[in-house]
Amino acid sequence: MKYFWAQNKKIFTVMKDLLQARHIGVSEQDEAYMLQTIGVKSLDELIDQTIPASIRLEKAIELPEPLTERQYAEHIAEIASKNKLYTSYIGQGWYDTCTPAVILRNIFENPSWYTSYTPYQAEVSQGRLEALLNFQTAVCDFTGMPLANASLLDEATAGAEAATMMMNLRSREQAKNNVNVLFVDENIFPSIMAVLKTRTQAQGIVMETGDYANYKFTSKNFGAIVQYPNANGSIENYADFVAQAHAAGAKVAVAADILSLALLTPPGEWGADIVFGSTQRWGIPMGFGGPSAAYFATRDEFKRDMPGRIIGISKDVNGKTALRMALQTREQHIKREKATSNICTAQALLASMAGMYTVYHGAEGIKTIAQRIHASATYINEILPVYGYKQENESFFDTLKISLPTGLNAEQLKAIALEYEVNFRYFGTGEIGISFDETTDIDDVNTLIEILATAVNNVAVYAEEDDLEDLKSYDESLERTSAYLTNEVFNRYHSETEMMRYIKKLERRDISLTHSMISLGSCTMKLNAASEMLPMSRAEFGAVHPLTPADQTEGYNEMISELETYLISITGFAACSLQPNSGAAGEYAGLMTIRAYFKAKGETQRNTVLIPASAHGTNPASAHQAGFEIVVVKCDEGGNTDLTDWNEKAAAYKDTLAGCMITYPSTHGIFEASIKGMCETIHKNGGKVYMDGANMNAQVGLTNPGTIGADVCHLNLHKTFAIPHGGGGPGVGPICVAEHLAEFLPSKTYGANTVSAAPYGSASVTAITYGYIRMMGEAGLTRATKIAILNANYLAARLKNSYGVLYTGENGRVGHELILEARNFKTTSGVTETDISKRLMDYGFHAPTLSFPVHGTLMVEPTESESLAELDRFADAMLQIFAEIKEVENGTADATDNVLLNAPHPEYSIVSDEWNHPYSRAKAAYPTEWVAQNKFWTNVARIDNGYGDRNLVCTCQAWE
């Protein structure tokens, strides 16, 4: 017996040490109470009542045994050690950089920044909204454009968005005459070229490439894209080219190195219509390709056609200056297939960091960094002829294209460079490229000299620090004369003390998971465990160029290969691509995979996609971007897809049916029992089934898309697999596919179907998902799914008799999320779902998903990470708000001056000398005892959205 107890005690101890015990918030004792409240005897009974038996897995998914957090720390350190940190001069959009430690520690490693949600609820998002406004202002300053957005996914997809935007900006006459030719200069980064080829083919755009200097515009041109400096490193003067394009009725987009614009005339000053690129050079690690924030700037008159999110200045109801997301009706959840793009996840966390980099360094600091980079390149350029090399670029910023001396070939030079642990770019035509960066110092310059000298059997003559001063290698006509970063915010926080306090000031203005449960349905906000996040700060993951030779990235190769295997097992498919760098990008990639499949079969007429009315708003937006015709299928009164309408439309379009897009469980929060039959109907009529994996966290371990009958699905790693939301990004949206679609996955070598700049998208953050799976294991992942369903049904049980739950499955159960009814309150009390969401802020909670997918409702997703105590706090807050609504209904509270209509109550209002409301300050600010013990204060009252749109200001110029 002693031996038995000792062994089981050991097992118990190990189980308690596994991540699932820390990740899952509900204890076994709490579970029993919650099941009793719901009215079932066991968790398995609840799951049986929730998920149709016909789609349940017959055996457990195959995953390695879980590692403890300590074991994982050792394991990931071993993997990291397999990545070799050579000095890379490869360039092409990625450059080593120095992340200021104050930003690394206080933003990148700070859960208050990386666990916040997209700032739709502006009153509890003022901190990151200001950080993003700084980012927009810096982008406008450097590009010379009046308007910028709050980031896009990466440089290449930003280029694709520019192409689409210029197409949408055609005049009526141009659209009528099918003006559809886009010129792209041949000297653009290969990554941008590859993504443009993928995106334009589906949108009816004819792409022509060649030398911009010899191109002749015709009446068929609507746009052109050039790079500044170009992919070879040459600084070209595009002023005449832009004038010619405008004369022909075409617009010009410029892919610009934003750091170079500290020295070079910005494109906005020589006529560009759109300027885009990457801000990775602003202190963001390369991360084997991502994530980093793309930027996108344009003319003010194009603001309603610009993709992505714009942060604007508005005011609250008391007239105080406040920030918000401007022009929100541009969001694809509202406009659906008429959206300007399918972008959902941006790169908010990285944009905040990049913006802070400009705040910390200021104009003088960034100009010094740019000048030092250029001086290093210039010095090497000047000594090249000494050793017999020829540099091809007459004017350059940081990149040299070098022809080798007679008798020396690239392979010989490469072998010598590798001995010095140095990577160059090697052109197919025999030249080498050297791109300098912020980390290049005098020792690096001398190492380069030694490599170049050794390769030609010569003696290296080393440089001194003073030799690099005041060097310049471009014509004065290209030099920037205009000022930038003149706003006070870029001139105030240059000491670490001041910068630390500024970041902390903004942090205090935001709600995140460090404060309370974020109950958003459809946008899972679960724990991002510290043990998963810690490896992100390692140089072995951050300082790796995405085009580094494979034998230097064995750690990344191993981790990525294993992660793909795990995701294949979890989804029940045959192949996986990690390239899409957001959920929306995953949707697009999945659809393009289906398109490529039918093209290979010669069935190009298949361009119709069925989409239920309950689908995520990005689904029709993605289908439109992929060039498909959309047919919407009705839902019945129970929130299910109308099967009669589904079957009739599948049959009616059978000759052109490419497939369908289904979210499962549905966006209405239920597992539709007829899902297998719906898939069979699509297959019977010749189409393929795309499953939106946004709600995959309700499937893992219990069912999967492959078992259900799908052909392809995308996964939101920032929802199901623990990557943090970061205030609106980073995101990763890999796709998994059945065997017959595997050959059509996105190319990793800039070939067919490339959908992002880097071969593996936002590769560095996939380490978080890898850690989550390795530490949770099959049992932990499956239990997480069950507890997510338990938590949702517990809240449904607590709130169904007050608000009412709009949709449930056949057995009266919800999935992992639920929709609360709030549409009838307006008639009885004047209170709307918006008022409820704003009042929740006074209780210290972020609002649930507002008016989506059903107008006038609130969608709640509690996630498995939340404890019973936190669930009860949320439920108690909702019930007390319900009681406050009843006070308005029965006349106890004033109909026009009450805590709901006036919410949220900011600190400045509560402490004001004047208080003219019929209710007390205590009722407004401290509605419960637990709120008083841990109060989150908003620093603005309810924001006037209309004012911000009517008076659009999107830079710091008017910010107080």
PESULFEN-V960094 format. One record per residue. RES is the residue in one letter. PSI is psi in whole degrees, -180 to 180 (* if undefined). Layout:
BEGIN
<<RES	PSI> <RES	PSI>>
END
This chain:
BEGIN
<<M	-40> <K	-42> <Y	-44> <F	-46> <W	-41> <A	-43> <Q	-45> <N	-32> <K	-38> <K	-44> <I	-43> <F	-43> <T	-44> <V	-43> <M	-42> <K	-23> <D	-9> <L	157> <L	-33> <Q	-31> <A	-25> <R	-34> <H	-41> <I	125> <G	-17> <V	127> <S	168> <E	-38> <Q	-42> <D	-35> <E	-44> <A	-42> <Y	-42> <M	-40> <L	-39> <Q	-41> <T	-39> <I	-36> <G	32> <V	161> <K	-24> <S	163> <L	-38> <D	-37> <E	-42> <L	-44> <I	-40> <D	-33> <Q	-15> <T	-45> <I	126> <P	136> <A	-28> <S	-16> <I	6> <R	144> <L	142> <E	-22> <K	163> <A	148> <I	148> <E	112> <L	158> <P	158> <E	143> <P	148> <L	147> <T	166> <E	-38> <R	-45> <Q	-39> <Y	-39> <A	-41> <E	-39> <H	-47> <I	-29> <A	-39> <E	-42> <I	-46> <A	-37> <S	-17> <K	-10> <N	125> <K	126> <L	76> <Y	161> <T	119> <S	127> <Y	31> <I	-36> <G	-133> <Q	32> <G	-8> <W	133> <Y	142> <D	150> <T	169> <C	110> <T	117> <P	133> <A	-33> <V	-30> <I	-42> <L	-48> <R	-39> <N	-11> <I	-62> <F	-39> <E	12> <N	113> <P	-22> <S	-26> <W	-41> <Y	-6> <T	10> <S	162> <Y	165> <T	134> <P	52> <Y	-39> <Q	90> <A	-32> <E	-28> <V	22> <S	20> <Q	-30> <G	-55> <R	-25> <L	-40> <E	-41> <A	-40> <L	-32> <L	-39> <N	-44> <F	-49> <Q	-42> <T	-44> <A	-42> <V	-46> <C	-43> <D	-46> <F	-36> <T	-18> <G	22> <M	153> <P	-14> <L	133> <A	156> <N	-179> <A	30> <S	152> <L	-173> <L	-50> <D	174> <E	-42> <A	-44> <T	-29> <A	-38> <G	-40> <A	-39> <E	-37> <A	-41> <A	-46> <T	-42> <M	-44> <M	-35> <M	-43> <N	-23> <L	4> <R	148> <S	165> <R	-40> <E	-41> <Q	-42> <A	-41> <K	-36> <N	11> <N	50> <V	112> <N	19> <V	127> <L	124> <F	133> <V	122> <D	141> <E	-22> <N	52> <I	157> <F	139> <P	-35> <S	-43> <I	-43> <M	-44> <A	-45> <V	-38> <L	-41> <K	-39> <T	-49> <R	-37> <T	-32> <Q	-30> <A	-9> <Q	13> <G	22> <I	130> <V	119> <M	123> <E	139> <T	157> <G	-166> <D	121> <Y	-33> <A	-23> <N	4> <Y	139> <K	118> <F	148> <T	-179> <S	-8> <K	-7> <N	129> <F	-17> <G	168> <A	151> <I	128> <V	166> <Q	143> <Y	111> <P	161> <N	180> <A	-23> <N	-12> <G	-3> <S	134> <I	114> <E	146> <N	105> <Y	7> <A	-47> <D	-38> <F	-44> <V	-42> <A	-41> <Q	-41> <A	-46> <H	-37> <A	-28> <A	2> <G	16> <A	154> <K	160> <V	128> <A	141> <V	124> <A	109> <A	138> <D	110> <I	-27> <L	-33> <S	-25> <L	-6> <A	-22> <L	-29> <L	153> <T	124> <P	149> <P	-31> <G	-23> <E	-12> <W	24> <G	4> <A	148> <D	-32> <I	139> <V	131> <F	168> <G	-158> <S	145> <T	21> <Q	-30> <R	-14> <W	56> <G	15> <I	125> <P	150> <M	-40> <G	34> <F	24> <G	-12> <G	171> <P	153> <S	157> <A	123> <A	155> <Y	160> <F	120> <A	151> <T	-176> <R	153> <D	-36> <E	-11> <F	11> <K	-33> <R	-5> <D	-2> <M	134> <P	162> <G	-166> <R	143> <I	130> <I	129> <G	163> <I	131> <S	-150> <K	158> <D	-179> <V	-17> <N	5> <G	2> <K	138> <T	135> <A	161> <L	154> <R	166> <M	121> <A	159> <L	48> <Q	-18> <T	-8> <R	-15> <E	141> <Q	-20> <H	-22> <I	-47> <K	-18> <R	-123> <E	-12> <K	8> <A	154> <T	-25> <S	-179> <N	15> <I	129> <C	-66> <T	125> <A	-147> <Q	57> <A	-44> <L	-44> <L	-34> <A	-39> <S	-44> <M	-45> <A	-42> <G	-40> <M	-31> <Y	-42> <T	-34> <V	-45> <Y	-42> <H	-35> <G	177> <A	-45> <E	-43> <G	-44> <I	-37> <K	-39> <T	-42> <I	-47> <A	-43> <Q	-39> <R	-42> <I	-49> <H	-37> <A	-39> <S	-44> <A	-41> <T	-41> <Y	-46> <I	-40> <N	-40> <E	-27> <I	-9> <L	-47> <P	-26> <V	-34> <Y	9> <G	10> <Y	155> <K	130> <Q	132> <E	-20> <N	123> <E	-45> <S	139> <F	163> <F	-62> <D	-6> <T	129> <L	133> <K	116> <I	124> <S	138> <L	153> <P	156> <T	133> <G	-9> <L	126> <N	171> <A	-37> <E	-38> <Q	-44> <L	-39> <K	-44> <A	-41> <I	-43> <A	-39> <L	-30> <E	-29> <Y	7> <E	51> <V	135> <N	127> <F	169> <R	137> <Y	112> <F	149> <G	-19> <T	6> <G	-15> <E	166> <I	155> <G	139> <I	116> <S	118> <F	159> <D	-176> <E	-27> <T	-9> <T	122> <D	-174> <I	-33> <D	-40> <D	-42> <V	-44> <N	-32> <T	-42> <L	-43> <I	-42> <E	-41> <I	-49> <L	-39> <A	-45> <T	-39> <A	-23> <V	19> <N	43> <N	172> <V	132> <A	133> <V	110> <Y	154> <A	155> <E	158> <E	-41> <D	-21> <D	-19> <L	1> <E	141> <D	32> <L	142> <K	141> <S	38> <Y	156> <D	148> <E	-25> <S	-18> <L	-5> <E	139> <R	136> <T	-15> <S	153> <A	160> <Y	162> <L	47> <T	-17> <N	152> <E	-36> <V	-27> <F	4> <N	17> <R	-27> <Y	54> <H	-13> <S	153> <E	-36> <T	-50> <E	-39> <M	-44> <M	-44> <R	-35> <Y	-46> <I	-43> <K	-37> <K	-44> <L	-40> <E	-41> <R	-13> <R	0> <D	143> <I	138> <S	-176> <L	-13> <T	-15> <H	-48> <S	174> <M	134> <I	109> <S	20> <L	125> <G	149> <S	-16> <C	75> <T	125> <M	77> <K	174> <L	134> <N	95> <A	141> <A	-36> <S	-24> <E	-31> <M	-32> <L	-42> <P	-18> <M	-24> <S	-3> <R	134> <A	-30> <E	-20> <F	-36> <G	-36> <A	34> <V	123> <H	140> <P	-19> <L	18> <T	142> <P	144> <A	-31> <D	-6> <Q	-4> <T	38> <E	-34> <G	-49> <Y	-45> <N	-44> <E	-49> <M	-44> <I	-44> <S	-45> <E	-41> <L	-42> <E	-41> <T	-43> <Y	-44> <L	-35> <I	-45> <S	-43> <I	-38> <T	-15> <G	25> <F	-169> <A	-20> <A	162> <C	147> <S	128> <L	7> <Q	-41> <P	131> <N	27> <S	167> <G	-44> <A	-37> <A	-34> <G	-41> <E	-49> <Y	-45> <A	-41> <G	-42> <L	-38> <M	-29> <T	-43> <I	-43> <R	-43> <A	-36> <Y	-48> <F	-33> <K	-42> <A	-30> <K	-4> <G	15> <E	58> <T	-10> <Q	-11> <R	95> <N	18> <T	134> <V	128> <L	132> <I	121> <P	151> <A	-21> <S	1> <A	160> <H	144> <G	-26> <T	-20> <N	-56> <P	-33> <A	-44> <S	-42> <A	-40> <H	-43> <Q	-32> <A	3> <G	17> <F	154> <E	135> <I	131> <V	119> <V	134> <V	136> <K	161> <C	152> <D	-177> <E	-23> <G	4> <G	-2> <N	158> <T	133> <D	108> <L	-35> <T	-46> <D	-40> <W	-51> <N	-40> <E	-42> <K	-34> <A	-41> <A	-40> <A	-32> <Y	20> <K	-29> <D	-25> <T	5> <L	118> <A	-30> <G	-154> <C	165> <M	120> <I	134> <T	129> <Y	130> <P	159> <S	166> <T	-15> <H	-2> <G	23> <I	151> <F	104> <E	125> <A	-22> <S	14> <I	-40> <K	-42> <G	-36> <M	-41> <C	-43> <E	-37> <T	-43> <I	-46> <H	-39> <K	-28> <N	17> <G	2> <G	176> <K	153> <V	117> <Y	124> <M	122> <D	118> <G	18> <A	-30> <N	28> <M	-23> <N	-9> <A	1> <Q	-33> <V	123> <G	-15> <L	-36> <T	180> <N	164> <P	-37> <G	-42> <T	-38> <I	-33> <G	11> <A	163> <D	-27> <V	147> <C	154> <H	160> <L	137> <N	98> <L	-25> <H	1> <K	-67> <T	-33> <F	31> <A	5> <I	135> <P	152> <H	-32> <G	27> <G	17> <G	25> <G	147> <P	155> <G	158> <V	131> <G	61> <P	156> <I	144> <C	143> <V	158> <A	165> <E	-37> <H	-11> <L	-5> <A	-40> <E	-10> <F	11> <L	160> <P	137> <S	144> <K	6> <T	32> <Y	39> <G	-140> <A	143> <N	24> <T	131> <V	-4> <S	169> <A	-41> <A	149> <P	-35> <Y	28> <G	-132> <S	69> <A	-40> <S	-37> <V	-9> <T	-19> <A	-27> <I	-48> <T	-40> <Y	-46> <G	-41> <Y	-46> <I	-43> <R	-33> <M	-26> <M	-41> <G	178> <E	-47> <A	-42> <G	-43> <L	-42> <T	-43> <R	-36> <A	-42> <T	-46> <K	-41> <I	-34> <A	-42> <I	-40> <L	-49> <N	-40> <A	-42> <N	-29> <Y	-46> <L	-37> <A	-41> <A	-38> <R	-27> <L	-5> <K	-28> <N	-7> <S	-73> <Y	-43> <G	139> <V	124> <L	-48> <Y	142> <T	164> <G	-172> <E	-29> <N	17> <G	16> <R	150> <V	168> <G	-122> <H	-2> <E	163> <L	152> <I	120> <L	134> <E	132> <A	12> <R	-24> <N	-9> <F	-32> <K	-39> <T	-40> <T	-24> <S	-11> <G	0> <V	136> <T	173> <E	-31> <T	-42> <D	-40> <I	-44> <S	-40> <K	-36> <R	-33> <L	-29> <M	-35> <D	-24> <Y	-1> <G	21> <F	145> <H	147> <A	152> <P	179> <T	127> <L	122> <S	30> <F	133> <P	-3> <V	126> <H	138> <G	11> <T	173> <L	125> <M	128> <V	133> <E	110> <P	-23> <T	159> <E	-12> <S	-16> <E	143> <S	165> <L	-39> <A	-42> <E	-39> <L	-42> <D	-38> <R	-44> <F	-47> <A	-42> <D	-40> <A	-45> <M	-40> <L	-38> <Q	-36> <I	-39> <F	-41> <A	-36> <E	-35> <I	-42> <K	-34> <E	-36> <V	-42> <E	-41> <N	4> <G	-1> <T	-36> <A	149> <D	140> <A	-26> <T	-8> <D	82> <N	171> <V	-24> <L	-49> <L	-25> <N	-5> <A	151> <P	161> <H	104> <P	163> <E	-40> <Y	-28> <S	-41> <I	-38> <V	2> <S	151> <D	-24> <E	136> <W	107> <N	17> <H	151> <P	-9> <Y	163> <S	160> <R	-38> <A	-42> <K	-37> <A	-47> <A	-31> <Y	66> <P	-20> <T	165> <E	-40> <W	-25> <V	-44> <A	-30> <Q	-22> <N	63> <K	130> <F	122> <W	128> <T	149> <N	4> <V	155> <A	-171> <R	135> <I	141> <D	98> <N	-42> <G	-39> <Y	-42> <G	-33> <D	-36> <R	-27> <N	69> <L	115> <V	120> <C	21> <T	175> <C	-2> <Q	-31> <A	14> <W	130> <E	*>>
END
